[in-house]
């Protein structure tokens, strides 16, 4: 074979460096390796073997110069020490010579080769396979040819690593998509279940409540004190159950009945809430402190419910001192973070996640009336808007609640 001159060497190196790094097709990559190995050096054949670690075998996957069917599979148990060391331990890229006496045969007997060279291919430090290159004349592989082969293997290895990265990425994306699809389906099923249960329970509950009232009005004067008390307990229980069912119905409708997002001035929202809670604020002698609040993109009715639930909680769990509630904000990327701090009884840190669960109560209904679903609704509203919500409460009095809502792109703190 004619020796490769410097100009040809540089031309071949340039051709190797120009090989595409992202073929995204394993079959194309290994065929490219074989084709380039034969075309660059001439009078050669090549076969790319892929290692199946589970089966302990190297299988011919692509070939050039000779048909792939002419190459024999190689079992790991048939490797002699030299080849095994080269494959699994040695970092040397190329291995030569190939000893015809002691090394296993890789080509059917009717084909006689003169020179052979093996290059292990590792992807992310794991043996992927090897490229087997053979020559039909007796010319040994010189240093230049080995350099070209080493550069080719390095380039092919990058292709294979990129292919593996893309495959893993696609698998993760596919798994994530399947998980999200299942989660969406599960959430819809849960919402439908909650709606059906809460809706269907209302009618029999109304009937129970009506008959209790009828029993009390018609036969109340004929009943003793204990019987009167039992009826009162039953009516009180049915009233609480009715409130819980309504709350469950509201919770199940947050996604399905949500309105389109619009430009909302949170300062105006807070003014409306202060009007809605006017009597409770006066009764508790509460102070609500805030400066100009930001403009956001959100569902108006849900944002009102979010703020009102939180402010009501701060008023309800105020303790002995007059409530003081402060609202502050800061911009975080495309979201506004709201911080609502109060001086109430606070929440033990061990319950800071539990309070956002549906119907989760930390106190009895006699101590603090309510359904135990208010903060669960808040969490669902915030998550529908792509935000997060969390609570902090230390040893001292008071609680600090954080949540984020999407900002309005063309206006941050301007008032309407």
Buried (B, 14 or more C-beta within 10 A) or exposed (E): BEEBEEEBBEEBBEBBEEBEEEBEEBEBBBBBBBBBBBBBBEBBBBBBBBBEEEEEBBBBBBBBBBEBEBBBBBEBEBBEEBBBEBBEEEEEBBBBEBEEEEBBEBBEEEEEBEBBBBBBBBBEEEBBBBBBBBBBEEBEBEEBBBBBBBBBBBBBBBBBBBBBEEEEEEEEEEEEEEEEEEEEEEEEEEBEEBBEBBEEBBEEBEEBBEEBEEBBEEEEEEBEEEBEEEBEEBBEEBEBBBBBBBBBBBBBBBBEEBEEBEBBBBBBBBEEBBEBBEEBBEEBEBEBEBEEBBBBBBBBEBBBBBBBBBBBBBBBBBEEEEBBBBBEBEEEEEBBBBBBBBBBBBBEEEBBEBBBBBEBBBEEEEEBEBBBBBBBBBBBBBBBBEBEBBBBBEEEBBBBBBBBBBBBEEBEBEEE
